[in-house]
Amino acid sequence: MFFSLLWLSVVLCRIYTADGNSVREAKIFPLSPEIERGSTLKLFCTLGKHLIPRGNASHIIWKLNHDLIPQEYYTIINESTSGVTIHNFTYESAHVRCFTKMLHLGDEQLQIHINVKSGFSPEKPKNISCIYYYDINITCSWISGRETHLNTTYTLVRKHYDDGIQQWINRDSCQSNNGSCAFFFPDIPYARYCFQVTAKNALSNSTTECVPMEMLEIEKLEAPDIISVEKIAGIKQLLNITWKNPMVAPERHLCCLIQYRKMHSNDSGNVTDCTNRTETIKSYNLMGLQDFTEYAIAIQCKGALAKFWSEWSEERIGRTEEKAPSRKVDLWRVIESSQSSGNRYVHLMWKLLEEFPSSESIHGYKIWYIPENNASPAGPTHNTTDKKFTLLLPGEAYVLSVIAYNSAGESPEATLRIPTIGEITSTHIDSVWTFTLRKKMIVTWEASSVNEYVIEWYKEWDTEPFNRSWQYVSNTTNWTSQEGAFESFICYNISVYPLFENKIGAPYSVQAYFQEKPPTVGPETKADNPGKNEAIIKWNEIDKIHKNGFIRNYTIFYKSEGGKELNKTVNCNVLQYKLSSLEANTQYTAYVNAANSAGGKNGNTVTFKTSKFNKEDLLYIFISLGLCMLFLLLLGIICTLKKQTLKRVCWPDVPNPAESIVVGSEDVFMCNSLLKQGQSEDGTVGSENISVLEPGMPHENQTELLLIKHENYESDHTDTCAKDVPNDHKKELCNKEHEVVKSFSPSLPYIVTEQDFRSQMLSAVKPNRKIYPVEKLEEDFSKPQFSPVQNSSSKDNENEDGECTDIKEAATFNPYLKNSINTREFIVPENLPDRNKNESRTQSTAPFQKNTAGQSYVTLDMFGLTIAH
């Protein structure tokens, strides 16, 4: 810190102006240079001797505010002095700083900084003027010219003229930094003076010429003080004004200006009164005023030779003498509909006629009424200060009277007839038209036998009776309103009443707009009952206050999603519209535009979707579904009641022999009597002995079915062939039951007969058996009769042949076996005669055809199997 202070104490700065001639040298602290705006600035920085060993002028850098000045503007004067040149200096105020930057010191070290200001030389002041406020001060003002942006002082010098030496001599002076200056308490005589102003700043100075002035001419007095403003009794249209003159020399002459203005009006007048100073209190009679009218009075004064008036005095209020009103009031009424009691409200309103003298003051009004036929007593007299009054009158005809009064008297009586309730009067008005012209409403009408009329108008939405306006006209069928009587964008009810024989006829009323504009708001819209191809769009009427004109029409705009916008236009009295020809099951948007003569306004947008079906479609669908359900119900009932009949007719049990084999033995043809017993009289096999085995039935199920059938049959035919089988064979059969059953194909159904089973039982003990194809079965059934089966094994077989002689009878061919597949095989005993085998083979191919896969088959259930447990 010590070294820094030491360096600053020895640093010097030299400033050169643009011409390079004058040099200013100053120490750092008092130095504050000011230069001409736009000139060239030159600065020099000199280092102290103790810094020379460690640094020189080449280590000096310059900054303007915070910006580094480029080195090309540096100048090395000697080992310790460096200069900088700044061209076109336009800153109003800027800091120029000198730094040293040495490697061993590191950071930049501030050596000196200078605040440089730039501005302009002062111009010569103009228009010097002075005012002598009597016995207070002399204040002078002038126009300084352009702003210098530098500290500029103005010196005002007052000089008086010395007649002895015939020249101006300085008397005193004052200084200021603005365009005015004052000499306080100038105890001076009325002499000739001149005033001179000098403007000076750091760049230059400028002095005006001395401007001479007469003290009597620049004098300005204090405002006078009004003592009273009074009327004089018995003298109308006059006010007496008394005031106190301002202080001035006794030998001076004064002139005072009196201003009078009617209260609550801009009408004013002036009158001047000049007098000598000998009168301290002054009085003046102000005449030509209006009767009983309030006036505001103000006064200002000046010297006879002075150019300046004093300030206005404080206003005082005075009122002239009043007189009785000379004209009757303009009276009108509004009658409300009659009440249930037979009375009605009559709203009276009145106004002063335009030609009513404004000088005639009104203190109040008197109202009374009398019956038209004088059958009832006169009503009481009412007093009011308002220009309206409401009466409750019976249903008779009355004559109303209204007068205005003041302290001087009363006005003429204004009368109006109130008709009886239900009185019918003629119209006399045929038609009424309205139009606007030059910001005025013009009403014209056609009438007959009438010369006097009353024009009444009021806002449509305004229900207050006292807000109505009216005007009497006569000897014309046209009426022009005053400018401003009607407001724009508001609907008015305008009525024309005829006046005849002291009666008011029935009016002719119309509605009119002085000026229209588009509605403020659009109609509120909603969609109702959208159907399949139609929808109803409804909207509300716009409020009267928002219509801004007569609604001419409504336009419904609608479009489907992604479709083209369509529109329909209806009259102004329609508030709903049915859209037709719409697409089913489609979303639509719609809005309504209300238009008057000035334009239209869109309402809110509604969205609706048409239905997929209309009511008729749904009715047809419900009827069809009902009929179908009824039909299905009846069909179910019938099927339940006639189940067995329908099953035999529609789904007969037909087995498929193509998917079965027949197990037989050599005795297959020996028991034809059993087959004959199972046949009906017409030679066919009974349906109760036919079993159907479904293809694909499991082997166990097929076996159980055959065994069950056998048990059922065995119980019924035990005596038929029981003796045909030896006991040992029965035992063997019981032991071999499962082998017989298991010999059936597990995947194919079988046709098993009693003969086959008996043959199987008879051949179970025989080792040799043969398998024959299905054609053998076809051959056997197709023969007219079976050949007797020869069996020489035992007598039992012979007895069996004897008892079953019916086997030799012809067997009837079963047509259900016609389509059996010939790949099926039967088990036939080996000892069956060859003739029968051959005949079976030859006959099987004649009537039968190959079966088609999937056909049903038949089993002749003529026997039963004994179930072995």
ZAMARGU-4260 file (C-alpha; in steps of 0.2 Angstrom, whole numbers, plus 5000, padded with zeros to 4 digits):
<rodrens>
0) 5000/5000/5000 | 5014/5012/5004 | 5022/5010/4987 | 5005/5012/4978 | 5002/5029/4986
5) 5020/5034/4982 | 5017/5030/4964 | 5001/5039/4963 | 5009/5055/4971 | 5022/5057/4957
10) 5011/5052/4942 | 5007/5067/4931 | 4995/5068/4916 | 4996/5081/4902 | 4980/5084/4891
15) 4982/5090/4873 | 4967/5097/4863 | 4964/5092/4845 | 4974/5106/4838 | 4990/5100/4848
20) 4995/5117/4854 | 4988/5120/4871 | 4994/5108/4885 | 4986/5106/4902 | 4995/5098/4916
25) 4987/5094/4932 | 4989/5082/4947 | 4978/5068/4948 | 4965/5073/4961 | 4959/5090/4955
30) 4961/5085/4936 | 4943/5084/4928 | 4945/5089/4909 | 4930/5094/4899 | 4932/5094/4880
35) 4921/5098/4864 | 4910/5084/4859 | 4918/5075/4844 | 4935/5082/4846 | 4952/5072/4848
40) 4958/5069/4865 | 4977/5067/4870 | 4983/5061/4887 | 5001/5058/4894 | 5006/5047/4908
45) 5023/5049/4917 | 5031/5037/4928 | 5040/5041/4944 | 5059/5040/4944 | 5059/5026/4957
50) 5050/5015/4944 | 5062/5018/4930 | 5075/5005/4935 | 5061/4991/4935 | 5050/4998/4921
55) 5048/5011/4908 | 5035/5020/4896 | 5034/5004/4886 | 5025/4995/4901 | 5011/5008/4901
60) 4994/5003/4894 | 4978/5013/4893 | 4960/5009/4895 | 4944/5019/4890 | 4931/5014/4904
65) 4935/4995/4904 | 4940/4993/4886 | 4959/4992/4882 | 4964/5005/4869 | 4974/4997/4855
70) 4993/5000/4856 | 4993/5009/4839 | 4986/5024/4847 | 5000/5024/4860 | 5015/5037/4859
75) 5032/5034/4868 | 5038/5052/4872 | 5053/5047/4883 | 5058/5033/4894 | 5046/5038/4908
80) 5031/5046/4898 | 5018/5038/4887 | 5004/5046/4877 | 4987/5040/4870 | 4976/5048/4856
85) 4957/5046/4856 | 4949/5052/4840 | 4931/5058/4839 | 4927/5057/4858 | 4908/5057/4859
90) 4906/5050/4876 | 4896/5062/4888 | 4907/5056/4902 | 4920/5042/4902 | 4935/5036/4913
95) 4953/5035/4905 | 4965/5025/4915 | 4984/5023/4915 | 4991/5006/4920 | 5008/4998/4921
100) 5011/4980/4917 | 5028/4972/4922 | 5032/4954/4922 | 5040/4954/4940 | 5024/4963/4947
105) 5012/4951/4938 | 4995/4960/4937 | 4991/4977/4930 | 4994/4991/4942 | 4983/5007/4941
110) 4994/5023/4940 | 4981/5036/4937 | 4963/5038/4930 | 4954/5054/4924 | 4935/5057/4921
115) 4934/5066/4904 | 4917/5075/4899 | 4912/5081/4882 | 4899/5094/4878 | 4895/5110/4868
120) 4898/5128/4871 | 4884/5138/4877 | 4873/5148/4865 | 4868/5166/4868 | 4852/5167/4878
125) 4836/5173/4870 | 4820/5182/4874 | 4824/5190/4891 | 4808/5195/4900 | 4806/5202/4918
130) 4791/5204/4929 | 4791/5216/4944 | 4780/5208/4958 | 4776/5224/4967 | 4786/5225/4983
135) 4791/5207/4982 | 4805/5204/4969 | 4810/5205/4950 | 4810/5189/4941 | 4818/5187/4924
140) 4818/5172/4912 | 4826/5168/4896 | 4828/5154/4883 | 4845/5145/4886 | 4846/5137/4869
145) 4853/5119/4866 | 4858/5108/4880 | 4877/5109/4883 | 4879/5093/4893 | 4892/5102/4904
150) 4891/5112/4919 | 4885/5129/4913 | 4881/5145/4924 | 4870/5159/4919 | 4873/5177/4927
155) 4859/5190/4926 | 4866/5208/4928 | 4854/5222/4931 | 4860/5240/4926 | 4852/5257/4928
160) 4854/5271/4916 | 4864/5286/4923 | 4858/5302/4915 | 4874/5311/4921 | 4886/5301/4912
165) 4874/5295/4899 | 4878/5276/4901 | 4872/5260/4909 | 4880/5256/4926 | 4879/5239/4934
170) 4868/5238/4949 | 4868/5220/4955 | 4868/5202/4948 | 4861/5185/4952 | 4867/5167/4946
175) 4857/5151/4942 | 4859/5135/4932 | 4843/5136/4923 | 4833/5149/4913 | 4827/5161/4927
180) 4834/5171/4941 | 4826/5184/4953 | 4831/5199/4963 | 4823/5198/4980 | 4817/5214/4990
185) 4822/5226/4976 | 4820/5242/4985 | 4821/5253/4969 | 4812/5268/4962 | 4803/5267/4946
190) 4817/5270/4935 | 4824/5263/4918 | 4833/5247/4919 | 4842/5235/4907 | 4845/5216/4910
195) 4859/5206/4903 | 4863/5187/4904 | 4880/5178/4902 | 4881/5159/4899 | 4898/5151/4903
200) 4905/5133/4904 | 4922/5125/4903 | 4923/5127/4884 | 4917/5145/4882 | 4905/5159/4887
205) 4892/5169/4878 | 4884/5186/4883 | 4867/5194/4877 | 4864/5212/4874 | 4857/5223/4888
210) 4838/5223/4886 | 4830/5240/4893 | 4814/5239/4902 | 4802/5251/4911 | 4797/5246/4929
215) 4779/5252/4926 | 4777/5241/4911 | 4783/5225/4920 | 4773/5228/4936 | 4761/5214/4942
220) 4749/5217/4956 | 4742/5206/4969 | 4724/5199/4966 | 4710/5209/4972 | 4699/5203/4986
225) 4680/5202/4983 | 4670/5208/4998 | 4652/5204/4993 | 4640/5200/4978 | 4622/5205/4982
230) 4606/5209/4973 | 4596/5225/4976 | 4578/5223/4981 | 4566/5228/4968 | 4579/5229/4955
235) 4579/5214/4943 | 4593/5208/4932 | 4607/5217/4943 | 4620/5212/4955 | 4631/5224/4966
240) 4649/5219/4967 | 4661/5226/4981 | 4680/5222/4982 | 4696/5228/4989 | 4709/5235/4977
245) 4727/5228/4978 | 4741/5237/4986 | 4750/5250/4975 | 4757/5268/4976 | 4744/5281/4980
250) 4747/5290/4964 | 4744/5275/4953 | 4729/5272/4942 | 4721/5255/4941 | 4710/5245/4929
255) 4700/5230/4935 | 4692/5216/4924 | 4675/5209/4931 | 4670/5191/4925 | 4653/5184/4927
260) 4647/5167/4923 | 4631/5158/4925 | 4632/5143/4937 | 4632/5126/4929 | 4635/5134/4912
265) 4650/5139/4901 | 4641/5156/4896 | 4652/5170/4903 | 4654/5189/4901 | 4667/5202/4905
270) 4667/5220/4910 | 4681/5232/4913 | 4682/5246/4926 | 4696/5258/4928 | 4698/5270/4942
275) 4712/5279/4952 | 4721/5273/4967 | 4712/5284/4979 | 4698/5271/4981 | 4704/5257/4992
280) 4686/5249/4992 | 4678/5248/4975 | 4660/5244/4971 | 4652/5241/4954 | 4634/5237/4948
285) 4633/5222/4936 | 4617/5224/4925 | 4609/5215/4911 | 4608/5198/4920 | 4594/5186/4920
290) 4581/5185/4934 | 4584/5174/4948 | 4600/5167/4941 | 4615/5162/4950 | 4632/5170/4944
295) 4650/5167/4949 | 4660/5183/4950 | 4679/5185/4949 | 4690/5200/4947 | 4708/5204/4941
300) 4717/5221/4941 | 4733/5229/4934 | 4741/5246/4933 | 4736/5258/4920 | 4752/5256/4910
305) 4756/5238/4915 | 4756/5223/4903 | 4752/5210/4916 | 4736/5207/4924 | 4735/5201/4942
310) 4729/5183/4946 | 4710/5181/4947 | 4702/5183/4964 | 4692/5169/4972 | 4675/5167/4964
315) 4660/5173/4974 | 4642/5168/4970 | 4627/5180/4968 | 4609/5177/4963 | 4598/5190/4954
320) 4580/5194/4959 | 4567/5181/4954 | 4550/5182/4945 | 4535/5170/4943 | 4536/5157/4930
325) 4528/5163/4914 | 4525/5147/4904 | 4516/5130/4908 | 4526/5114/4909 | 4526/5101/4896
330) 4515/5087/4903 | 4514/5068/4898 | 4507/5052/4906 | 4509/5033/4906 | 4494/5023/4911
335) 4497/5005/4918 | 4484/4992/4914 | 4469/4992/4926 | 4470/4982/4942 | 4457/4969/4948
340) 4450/4982/4960 | 4446/4994/4946 | 4460/5006/4950 | 4475/5010/4939 | 4492/5019/4941
345) 4495/5035/4932 | 4513/5040/4930 | 4514/5059/4927 | 4530/5067/4920 | 4534/5084/4914
350) 4548/5095/4908 | 4551/5114/4905 | 4548/5119/4888 | 4563/5124/4877 | 4558/5142/4876
355) 4555/5142/4895 | 4566/5157/4902 | 4581/5151/4911 | 4579/5166/4923 | 4563/5159/4930
360) 4568/5149/4945 | 4557/5134/4950 | 4554/5130/4969 | 4542/5116/4966 | 4527/5109/4957
365) 4508/5106/4962 | 4498/5092/4956 | 4479/5089/4958 | 4465/5080/4948 | 4446/5082/4946
370) 4433/5070/4939 | 4428/5074/4921 | 4410/5074/4925 | 4411/5082/4942 | 4402/5068/4950
375) 4416/5065/4962 | 4425/5077/4973 | 4441/5084/4968 | 4457/5075/4973 | 4470/5082/4985
380) 4484/5093/4980 | 4501/5086/4980 | 4518/5095/4980 | 4534/5089/4974 | 4551/5095/4968
385) 4553/5081/4956 | 4547/5081/4938 | 4537/5065/4940 | 4523/5059/4951 | 4512/5043/4952
390) 4493/5043/4956 | 4482/5029/4959 | 4465/5033/4951 | 4448/5025/4950 | 4442/5019/4933
395) 4433/5035/4929 | 4439/5049/4918 | 4449/5063/4926 | 4458/5079/4922 | 4475/5081/4929
400) 4483/5098/4932 | 4501/5103/4935 | 4509/5120/4939 | 4526/5126/4943 | 4529/5139/4957
405) 4542/5150/4965 | 4543/5164/4978 | 4536/5176/4965 | 4521/5166/4959 | 4515/5151/4949
410) 4515/5146/4931 | 4500/5143/4920 | 4491/5127/4922 | 4495/5112/4912 | 4481/5099/4910
415) 4479/5082/4904 | 4464/5070/4902 | 4465/5052/4909 | 4452/5041/4900 | 4440/5029/4908
420) 4445/5011/4909 | 4440/5002/4893 | 4437/5018/4883 | 4439/5015/4865 | 4446/5030/4855
425) 4449/5031/4836 | 4467/5029/4829 | 4467/5043/4816 | 4485/5037/4812 | 4486/5026/4796
430) 4505/5022/4795 | 4521/5027/4802 | 4539/5026/4795 | 4556/5029/4803 | 4573/5032/4795
435) 4590/5040/4800 | 4598/5055/4792 | 4613/5065/4797 | 4614/5057/4814 | 4595/5061/4817
440) 4580/5050/4818 | 4566/5056/4807 | 4548/5050/4810 | 4534/5052/4797 | 4516/5047/4797
445) 4500/5048/4788 | 4485/5054/4798 | 4467/5061/4795 | 4458/5075/4803 | 4471/5078/4816
450) 4483/5093/4818 | 4492/5089/4834 | 4502/5074/4839 | 4513/5068/4853 | 4529/5058/4848
455) 4534/5045/4862 | 4550/5035/4862 | 4559/5023/4874 | 4571/5009/4874 | 4562/4992/4871
460) 4570/4983/4886 | 4567/4998/4898 | 4551/4995/4908 | 4553/5010/4919 | 4539/5022/4914
465) 4548/5038/4919 | 4562/5034/4907 | 4551/5038/4892 | 4554/5053/4881 | 4540/5063/4872
470) 4537/5079/4862 | 4522/5088/4856 | 4521/5093/4837 | 4507/5102/4828 | 4503/5105/4809
475) 4515/5093/4803 | 4517/5074/4799 | 4536/5074/4801 | 4546/5075/4816 | 4565/5076/4817
480) 4574/5072/4834 | 4588/5081/4841 | 4606/5075/4838 | 4610/5062/4852 | 4592/5059/4857
485) 4594/5041/4851 | 4608/5029/4855 | 4615/5017/4842 | 4612/4998/4842 | 4597/4999/4853
490) 4579/4995/4848 | 4567/5009/4852 | 4548/5009/4853 | 4541/5024/4844 | 4523/5029/4845
495) 4513/5043/4838 | 4497/5049/4848 | 4484/5060/4839 | 4477/5074/4850 | 4459/5080/4846
500) 4446/5088/4857 | 4456/5088/4872 | 4458/5069/4871 | 4472/5058/4867 | 4469/5045/4853
505) 4475/5027/4851 | 4493/5027/4846 | 4502/5019/4831 | 4518/5011/4836 | 4533/5004/4827
510) 4551/4998/4832 | 4566/5006/4825 | 4585/5006/4827 | 4595/5022/4825 | 4610/5012/4819
515) 4613/4993/4818 | 4628/4982/4820 | 4630/4963/4820 | 4623/4954/4835 | 4635/4954/4850
520) 4631/4935/4854 | 4625/4921/4843 | 4610/4910/4846 | 4612/4897/4859 | 4610/4880/4849
525) 4606/4863/4854 | 4602/4847/4844 | 4587/4837/4848 | 4580/4819/4844 | 4594/4814/4831
530) 4587/4800/4821 | 4594/4789/4807 | 4592/4802/4793 | 4586/4818/4802 | 4589/4829/4817
535) 4580/4844/4824 | 4591/4859/4828 | 4584/4871/4840 | 4590/4888/4846 | 4585/4902/4858
540) 4581/4920/4852 | 4595/4932/4856 | 4592/4944/4870 | 4585/4961/4865 | 4600/4970/4872
545) 4612/4959/4861 | 4603/4960/4845 | 4610/4977/4839 | 4597/4976/4825 | 4582/4967/4818
550) 4586/4949/4815 | 4582/4946/4797 | 4585/4927/4796 | 4594/4912/4804 | 4605/4901/4794
555) 4609/4883/4800 | 4626/4877/4795 | 4630/4859/4797 | 4642/4846/4790 | 4647/4828/4793
560) 4664/4823/4800 | 4676/4826/4785 | 4662/4831/4774 | 4656/4847/4765 | 4647/4861/4775
565) 4629/4863/4770 | 4617/4877/4776 | 4598/4881/4777 | 4591/4898/4779 | 4574/4901/4788
570) 4564/4916/4793 | 4567/4926/4809 | 4552/4919/4817 | 4558/4901/4816 | 4567/4894/4831
575) 4570/4876/4825 | 4573/4867/4809 | 4573/4848/4805 | 4588/4843/4795 | 4584/4829/4783
580) 4594/4817/4771 | 4607/4814/4784 | 4619/4799/4783 | 4615/4786/4796 | 4627/4782/4810
585) 4637/4798/4806 | 4643/4812/4818 | 4638/4830/4813 | 4643/4847/4819 | 4630/4862/4817
590) 4629/4880/4822 | 4616/4894/4819 | 4620/4911/4812 | 4609/4926/4816 | 4610/4940/4804
595) 4603/4958/4803 | 4606/4971/4790 | 4623/4975/4797 | 4630/4957/4798 | 4628/4940/4807
600) 4635/4931/4822 | 4638/4913/4824 | 4631/4904/4839 | 4639/4889/4849 | 4643/4873/4839
605) 4634/4857/4844 | 4639/4840/4840 | 4627/4825/4837 | 4627/4808/4829 | 4613/4800/4819
610) 4607/4783/4824 | 4611/4767/4815 | 4592/4763/4815 | 4577/4773/4816 | 4561/4768/4826
615) 4553/4759/4811 | 4569/4749/4809 | 4569/4744/4827 | 4551/4740/4826 | 4553/4728/4812
620) 4568/4720/4820 | 4559/4717/4836 | 4544/4710/4827 | 4554/4699/4817 | 4564/4693/4833
625) 4548/4690/4842 | 4540/4680/4828 | 4556/4670/4827 | 4556/4666/4845 | 4538/4662/4845
630) 4541/4650/4831 | 4555/4642/4840 | 4545/4640/4855 | 4530/4632/4846 | 4543/4621/4837
635) 4550/4616/4854 | 4533/4612/4861 | 4529/4601/4846 | 4545/4592/4846 | 4543/4588/4865
640) 4525/4582/4863 | 4529/4572/4847 | 4547/4567/4851 | 4544/4548/4847 | 4534/4551/4831
645) 4547/4564/4824 | 4561/4552/4829 | 4553/4537/4819 | 4549/4549/4804 | 4565/4560/4803
650) 4578/4549/4811 | 4575/4530/4809 | 4587/4518/4817 | 4597/4512/4802 | 4613/4502/4806
655) 4627/4502/4794 | 4632/4484/4789 | 4647/4491/4780 | 4655/4493/4797 | 4650/4476/4804
660) 4653/4457/4802 | 4641/4443/4806 | 4647/4428/4816 | 4639/4412/4811 | 4641/4393/4812
665) 4637/4378/4802 | 4620/4378/4809 | 4616/4396/4804 | 4602/4390/4793 | 4594/4377/4805
670) 4584/4389/4815 | 4574/4398/4802 | 4559/4396/4813 | 4566/4408/4825 | 4568/4421/4811
675) 4550/4417/4805 | 4544/4420/4823 | 4552/4437/4823 | 4544/4442/4807 | 4527/4450/4805
680) 4513/4444/4795 | 4518/4454/4780 | 4535/4444/4780 | 4546/4458/4787 | 4557/4458/4803
685) 4549/4468/4817 | 4558/4484/4822 | 4559/4479/4840 | 4571/4465/4835 | 4583/4477/4826
690) 4597/4484/4835 | 4608/4498/4828 | 4626/4498/4834 | 4634/4515/4830 | 4651/4514/4821
695) 4666/4518/4831 | 4657/4512/4847 | 4670/4505/4859 | 4671/4486/4860 | 4665/4484/4878
700) 4650/4494/4874 | 4646/4484/4859 | 4648/4468/4869 | 4637/4474/4883 | 4623/4479/4871
705) 4623/4462/4863 | 4623/4453/4879 | 4609/4464/4886 | 4599/4461/4870 | 4602/4442/4872
710) 4595/4442/4890 | 4580/4451/4885 | 4577/4439/4870 | 4581/4424/4880 | 4568/4428/4893
715) 4555/4428/4879 | 4561/4413/4869 | 4568/4401/4882 | 4556/4387/4876 | 4560/4389/4858
720) 4577/4382/4856 | 4583/4377/4873 | 4581/4359/4870 | 4590/4360/4854 | 4606/4363/4863
725) 4614/4349/4873 | 4618/4352/4891 | 4637/4350/4888 | 4635/4363/4874 | 4627/4375/4885
730) 4641/4373/4897 | 4654/4376/4884 | 4644/4391/4878 | 4645/4398/4895 | 4663/4395/4896
735) 4666/4402/4878 | 4655/4417/4879 | 4669/4429/4879 | 4678/4421/4865 | 4662/4423/4855
740) 4661/4441/4859 | 4679/4444/4857 | 4679/4437/4840 | 4669/4452/4834 | 4679/4466/4827
745) 4682/4480/4840 | 4681/4494/4827 | 4666/4488/4817 | 4648/4485/4821 | 4641/4467/4819
750) 4625/4459/4812 | 4621/4444/4823 | 4606/4433/4821 | 4599/4419/4832 | 4604/4406/4820
755) 4622/4413/4820 | 4622/4412/4838 | 4615/4395/4839 | 4627/4389/4826 | 4641/4397/4836
760) 4635/4388/4851 | 4634/4371/4842 | 4651/4373/4834 | 4660/4380/4849 | 4665/4361/4853
765) 4669/4358/4835 | 4687/4362/4831 | 4685/4366/4813 | 4676/4382/4808 | 4676/4392/4792
770) 4674/4411/4789 | 4663/4416/4774 | 4661/4433/4767 | 4646/4444/4768 | 4640/4438/4751
775) 4635/4422/4759 | 4623/4431/4770 | 4616/4440/4755 | 4614/4423/4746 | 4605/4415/4760
780) 4593/4429/4762 | 4590/4430/4744 | 4585/4411/4742 | 4567/4407/4742 | 4569/4394/4755
785) 4583/4386/4765 | 4589/4368/4762 | 4589/4357/4776 | 4604/4356/4786 | 4612/4339/4787
790) 4620/4335/4803 | 4624/4317/4807 | 4634/4321/4823 | 4620/4316/4835 | 4601/4313/4837
795) 4599/4329/4845 | 4603/4338/4829 | 4590/4327/4820 | 4577/4332/4834 | 4582/4349/4832
800) 4578/4348/4813 | 4562/4340/4816 | 4556/4354/4829 | 4562/4368/4818 | 4554/4363/4802
805) 4551/4381/4798 | 4569/4384/4794 | 4565/4376/4777 | 4553/4390/4773 | 4559/4403/4761
810) 4567/4418/4770 | 4562/4436/4765 | 4577/4446/4759 | 4580/4462/4770 | 4583/4477/4759
815) 4593/4486/4773 | 4607/4474/4769 | 4607/4478/4751 | 4622/4490/4753 | 4633/4479/4764
820) 4651/4479/4760 | 4657/4462/4754 | 4673/4463/4764 | 4663/4458/4779 | 4665/4439/4784
825) 4654/4427/4794 | 4659/4412/4804 | 4652/4397/4796 | 4655/4379/4801 | 4666/4369/4791
830) 4654/4355/4788 | 4641/4366/4780 | 4637/4357/4763 | 4646/4364/4749 | 4631/4367/4739
835) 4625/4379/4751 | 4641/4388/4751 | 4642/4389/4733 | 4624/4395/4731 | 4627/4408/4744
840) 4642/4415/4735 | 4633/4416/4718 | 4617/4423/4725 | 4626/4436/4736 | 4631/4446/4721
845) 4615/4448/4713 | 4604/4459/4723 | 4617/4467/4734 | 4628/4482/4730 | 4644/4488/4738
850) 4641/4499/4753 | 4646/4517/4753 | 4657/4522/4768 | 4646/4531/4782 | 4629/4522/4778
855) 4619/4515/4792 | 4616/4496/4795 | 4603/4485/4803 | 4606/4471/4816 | 4592/4457/4817
860) 4591/4456/4836 | 4582/4439/4836 | 4591/4431/4850 | 4599/4435/4866 | 4616/4431/4873
865) 4618/4423/4890 | 4629/4435/4900 | 4643/4426/4909 | 4649/4433/4925
</rodrens>
